[in-house]
């Protein structure tokens, strides 16, 4: 399991789940860029309530996608 955000890439399963929830490729790419380049996140151990980057990424993308739909 990858602890550092800089070393992480979303799994195929995470991307498949996002697509099943209506998140398109462009939103996925924008979310990856935002998390890696514009957030202050470094280590998953510092993020309360999450134990891996994929789970955080899935929730982040779904919430970001819902905001775009409104």
DSSP file (Angstrom, degrees, kcal/mol; ACC not computed):
  #  RESIDUE AA STRUCTURE BP1 BP2  ACC     N-H-->O    O-->H-N    N-H-->O    O-->H-N    TCO  KAPPA ALPHA  PHI   PSI    X-CA   Y-CA   Z-CA
    1    1 A X              0   0    0      0, 0.0     2,-0.5     0, 0.0    51,-0.0   0.000 360.0 360.0 360.0 137.0    0.0    0.0    0.0
    2    2 A X        -     0   0    0      1,-0.2    51,-0.5     7,-0.1    42,-0.1  -0.711 360.0-179.7 -86.5 121.9    1.3    3.4   -1.0
    3    3 A X        +     0   0    0     -2,-0.5    41,-2.6    49,-0.1     2,-0.4   0.824  62.9  70.7 -89.7 -35.9    1.5    5.9    1.9
    4    4 A X  B >> S-A   43   0A   0     39,-0.2     3,-1.0     1,-0.1     4,-0.6  -0.688  70.6-144.8 -90.4 133.5    2.8    9.0    0.0
    5    5 A X  G >4 S+     0   0    0     37,-3.0     3,-1.1    -2,-0.4    -1,-0.1   0.863  99.7  62.4 -61.2 -36.6    0.6   10.8   -2.4
    6    6 A X  G 34 S+     0   0    0     36,-0.4    -1,-0.3     1,-0.3    37,-0.1   0.769 107.7  43.5 -62.5 -24.9    3.5   11.5   -4.7
    7    7 A X  G <4 S+     0   0    0     -3,-1.0    -1,-0.3     2,-0.0    -2,-0.2   0.511  97.9  99.2 -95.3  -7.0    3.9    7.7   -5.2
    8    8 A X    <<  +     0   0    0     -3,-1.1     2,-0.3    -4,-0.6    -5,-0.0  -0.510  41.6 176.4 -87.9 147.8    0.2    6.9   -5.6
    9    9 A X        -     0   0    0     -2,-0.2    45,-0.1    -7,-0.0    -7,-0.1  -0.974  42.1 -97.2-140.1 142.8   -1.8    6.4   -8.8
   10   10 A X        -     0   0    0     -2,-0.3     2,-0.1     1,-0.1    44,-0.0  -0.298  40.9-118.7 -62.7 142.3   -5.5    5.4   -8.8
   11   11 A X     >  -     0   0    0      1,-0.1     4,-2.1     4,-0.0     5,-0.2  -0.341  19.9-113.8 -74.8 161.0   -6.2    1.7   -9.2
   12   12 A X  H  > S+     0   0    0      1,-0.2     4,-2.6     2,-0.2     5,-0.2   0.880 119.2  54.8 -60.9 -38.0   -8.1    0.3  -12.1
   13   13 A X  H  > S+     0   0    0      2,-0.2     4,-2.3     1,-0.2    -1,-0.2   0.889 106.6  50.5 -64.5 -39.2  -10.8   -0.7   -9.7
   14   14 A X  H  > S+     0   0    0      2,-0.2     4,-2.1     1,-0.2    -2,-0.2   0.921 112.1  47.0 -64.4 -43.5  -11.1    2.8   -8.3
   15   15 A X  H  X S+     0   0    0     -4,-2.1     4,-2.4     2,-0.2    -2,-0.2   0.909 111.1  51.6 -65.4 -42.3  -11.4    4.3  -11.8
   16   16 A X  H  X S+     0   0    0     -4,-2.6     4,-2.0     1,-0.2    -1,-0.2   0.913 109.7  49.9 -60.1 -43.0  -14.1    1.7  -12.7
   17   17 A X  H  X S+     0   0    0     -4,-2.3     4,-1.0     1,-0.2    -1,-0.2   0.897 109.9  50.9 -63.7 -40.6  -16.1    2.5   -9.6
   18   18 A X  H ><>S+     0   0    0     -4,-2.1     5,-2.3     1,-0.2     3,-0.6   0.920 109.1  50.3 -62.5 -43.7  -15.9    6.2  -10.4
   19   19 A X  H ><5S+     0   0    0     -4,-2.4     3,-1.6     1,-0.3    -1,-0.2   0.869 105.7  56.2 -64.1 -36.0  -17.1    5.6  -14.0
   20   20 A X  H 3<5S+     0   0    0     -4,-2.0    -1,-0.3     1,-0.3    -2,-0.2   0.767 105.9  53.5 -64.5 -24.3  -20.0    3.5  -12.6
   21   21 A X  T <<5S-     0   0    0     -4,-1.0    -1,-0.3    -3,-0.6    -2,-0.2   0.205 127.1 -99.6 -95.8  13.9  -20.9    6.6  -10.5
   22   22 A X  T < 5S+     0   0    0     -3,-1.6     2,-0.5     1,-0.3    -3,-0.2   0.616  74.5 142.6  83.8  13.5  -21.0    8.9  -13.6
   23   23 A X      < -     0   0    0     -5,-2.3    -1,-0.3    -6,-0.1    -2,-0.1  -0.775  39.8-145.6 -88.1 125.0  -17.6   10.5  -13.2
   24   24 A X     >  -     0   0    0     -2,-0.5     4,-2.1    -3,-0.1     3,-0.3  -0.359  24.9-100.3 -89.6 171.5  -16.0   10.9  -16.6
   25   25 A X  H  > S+     0   0    0      1,-0.2     4,-2.5     2,-0.2     5,-0.2   0.852 119.7  53.8 -58.4 -39.0  -12.3   10.7  -17.6
   26   26 A X  H  > S+     0   0    0      1,-0.2     4,-2.4     2,-0.2    -1,-0.2   0.899 109.3  47.7 -66.9 -38.9  -11.8   14.5  -17.7
   27   27 A X  H  > S+     0   0    0     -3,-0.3     4,-2.3     2,-0.2    -1,-0.2   0.883 111.2  52.2 -67.1 -37.8  -13.1   14.8  -14.1
   28   28 A X  H  X S+     0   0    0     -4,-2.1     4,-2.2     2,-0.2    -2,-0.2   0.939 111.5  46.1 -61.8 -47.4  -10.9   11.9  -13.0
   29   29 A X  H  X S+     0   0    0     -4,-2.5     4,-2.4     1,-0.2    -2,-0.2   0.907 112.2  50.4 -63.6 -42.6   -7.8   13.6  -14.5
   30   30 A X  H  X S+     0   0    0     -4,-2.4     4,-2.4     1,-0.2    -1,-0.2   0.891 110.7  50.3 -62.2 -38.6   -8.7   17.0  -13.0
   31   31 A X  H  X S+     0   0    0     -4,-2.3     4,-2.6     2,-0.2     5,-0.2   0.896 109.7  49.7 -67.7 -40.7   -9.1   15.4   -9.6
   32   32 A X  H  X S+     0   0    0     -4,-2.2     4,-2.5     2,-0.2     5,-0.3   0.943 112.6  47.7 -61.7 -47.4   -5.8   13.6   -9.8
   33   33 A X  H  X S+     0   0    0     -4,-2.4     4,-2.4     1,-0.2     5,-0.5   0.906 112.8  49.1 -61.3 -42.0   -4.0   16.8  -10.8
   34   34 A X  H  X>S+     0   0    0     -4,-2.4     4,-2.5     2,-0.2     5,-1.1   0.958 113.0  45.5 -63.6 -50.4   -5.7   18.7   -8.0
   35   35 A X  H  <5S+     0   0    0     -4,-2.6     4,-0.4     1,-0.2     6,-0.3   0.909 120.3  39.7 -60.2 -43.1   -4.8   16.2   -5.3
   36   36 A X  H  <5S+     0   0    0     -4,-2.5    -1,-0.2    -5,-0.2    -2,-0.2   0.820 130.6  23.4 -78.6 -30.8   -1.2   15.8   -6.4
   37   37 A X  H  <5S+     0   0    0     -4,-2.4    -3,-0.2    -5,-0.3    -2,-0.2   0.707 128.8  31.4-111.5 -24.1   -0.4   19.4   -7.3
   38   38 A X  T  <5S+     0   0    0     -4,-2.5    -3,-0.2    -5,-0.5     2,-0.2   0.536  98.0  81.1-118.9  -8.5   -2.7   21.7   -5.4
   39   39 A X  S   <S-     0   0    0     -5,-1.1    -4,-0.0    -4,-0.4     0, 0.0  -0.559  72.8-131.7 -93.3 164.4   -3.6   20.0   -2.1
   40   40 A X        +     0   0    0     -2,-0.2     2,-0.2     2,-0.0    -1,-0.1   0.234  65.5 127.6 -94.8  12.2   -1.4   20.0    1.0
   41   41 A X        +     0   0    0     -6,-0.3    -2,-0.1     1,-0.2     3,-0.1  -0.476  18.2 151.2 -74.8 138.8   -1.8   16.2    1.3
   42   42 A X        +     0   0    0      1,-0.4   -37,-3.0    -2,-0.2     2,-0.4   0.610  61.2  28.8-129.6 -53.5    1.4   14.2    1.6
   43   43 A X  B >   -A    4   0A   0    -39,-0.2     3,-2.0   -38,-0.1    -1,-0.4  -0.960  62.5-139.2-123.8 132.6    0.9   11.0    3.6
   44   44 A X  G >  S+     0   0    0    -41,-2.6     3,-1.6    -2,-0.4     6,-0.2   0.780 102.2  68.4 -61.6 -26.3   -2.3    9.0    4.0
   45   45 A X  G 3  S+     0   0    0      1,-0.3    -1,-0.3   -42,-0.2   -41,-0.1   0.713  95.7  56.4 -64.7 -19.0   -1.6    8.5    7.7
   46   46 A X  G <  S+     0   0    0     -3,-2.0     2,-0.8     2,-0.1    -1,-0.3   0.478  87.8  88.7 -89.8  -3.8   -2.2   12.2    8.1
   47   47 A X  S X  S-     0   0    0     -3,-1.6     3,-1.5    -4,-0.2     2,-0.1  -0.850  78.5-134.8-101.6 109.8   -5.7   12.1    6.6
   48   48 A X  T 3  S+     0   0    0     -2,-0.8     3,-0.1     1,-0.2    -2,-0.1  -0.397  85.0  17.5 -66.4 131.6   -8.2   11.4    9.3
   49   49 A X  T 3  S+     0   0    0      1,-0.2     2,-0.4    -2,-0.1    -1,-0.2   0.387 108.2  87.8  92.4  -2.9  -10.8    8.8    8.4
   50   50 A X    <   -     0   0    0     -3,-1.5    -3,-0.2    -6,-0.2    -1,-0.2  -0.977  43.5-177.9-130.4 143.3   -8.9    7.3    5.5
   51   51 A X  S    S+     0   0    0     -2,-0.4     2,-0.3     1,-0.2    -1,-0.1   0.408  74.2  31.1-117.6  -0.5   -6.4    4.5    5.3
   52   52 A X  S  > S-     0   0    0     -8,-0.1     4,-1.5     1,-0.1    -1,-0.2  -0.992  72.4-123.0-153.9 155.5   -5.6    4.5    1.6
   53   53 A X  H  > S+     0   0    0    -51,-0.5     4,-3.0    -2,-0.3     5,-0.2   0.839 106.0  61.6 -67.7 -34.3   -5.5    7.0   -1.2
   54   54 A X  H  > S+     0   0    0      1,-0.2     4,-2.6     2,-0.2    -1,-0.2   0.914 104.3  47.8 -61.4 -42.9   -8.0    5.2   -3.5
   55   55 A X  H  > S+     0   0    0      2,-0.2     4,-1.9     1,-0.2    -1,-0.2   0.918 114.8  45.8 -65.7 -41.8  -10.8    5.5   -0.9
   56   56 A X  H  X S+     0   0    0     -4,-1.5     4,-2.7     1,-0.2    -2,-0.2   0.926 113.3  50.6 -63.2 -44.2  -10.1    9.2   -0.4
   57   57 A X  H  X S+     0   0    0     -4,-3.0     4,-2.8     2,-0.2     5,-0.2   0.894 108.0  52.0 -62.2 -42.1   -9.9    9.7   -4.2
   58   58 A X  H  X S+     0   0    0     -4,-2.6     4,-2.4     2,-0.2     5,-0.2   0.947 113.4  43.5 -60.5 -49.3  -13.2    7.9   -4.9
   59   59 A X  H  X S+     0   0    0     -4,-1.9     4,-2.4     1,-0.2     5,-0.2   0.910 113.7  51.9 -63.7 -42.0  -15.0   10.1   -2.3
   60   60 A X  H  X S+     0   0    0     -4,-2.7     4,-2.6     1,-0.2    -2,-0.2   0.933 112.1  45.5 -59.4 -48.6  -13.3   13.3   -3.6
   61   61 A X  H  X S+     0   0    0     -4,-2.8     4,-2.6     2,-0.2    -2,-0.2   0.914 112.4  49.7 -64.2 -44.1  -14.2   12.6   -7.2
   62   62 A X  H  X S+     0   0    0     -4,-2.4     4,-2.0    -5,-0.2    -1,-0.2   0.925 114.2  45.3 -63.0 -44.0  -17.8   11.7   -6.5
   63   63 A X  H  X S+     0   0    0     -4,-2.4     4,-1.8    -5,-0.2    -2,-0.2   0.914 114.1  48.6 -65.7 -42.3  -18.3   14.8   -4.4
   64   64 A X  H  X S+     0   0    0     -4,-2.6     4,-1.4    -5,-0.2    -2,-0.2   0.882 111.2  50.9 -64.6 -37.9  -16.6   17.0   -7.0
   65   65 A X  H  X S+     0   0    0     -4,-2.6     4,-1.1     1,-0.2    -1,-0.2   0.873 107.9  52.2 -68.6 -37.6  -18.7   15.5   -9.7
   66   66 A X  H  X S+     0   0    0     -4,-2.0     4,-1.0     1,-0.2     3,-0.2   0.875 106.2  54.0 -66.7 -36.9  -21.9   16.2   -7.9
   67   67 A X  H  < S+     0   0    0     -4,-1.8     3,-0.4     1,-0.2    -1,-0.2   0.862 107.3  51.7 -63.6 -35.2  -21.0   19.8   -7.4
   68   68 A X  H  < S+     0   0    0     -4,-1.4    -1,-0.2     1,-0.2    -2,-0.2   0.770 104.9  56.9 -71.9 -25.7  -20.5   20.1  -11.1
   69   69 A X  H  <        0   0    0     -4,-1.1    -1,-0.2    -3,-0.2    -2,-0.2   0.736 360.0 360.0 -76.5 -23.1  -23.9   18.7  -11.8
   70   70 A X     <        0   0    0     -4,-1.0    -1,-0.2    -3,-0.4    -2,-0.2   0.462 360.0 360.0 -83.7 360.0  -25.8   21.3   -9.7
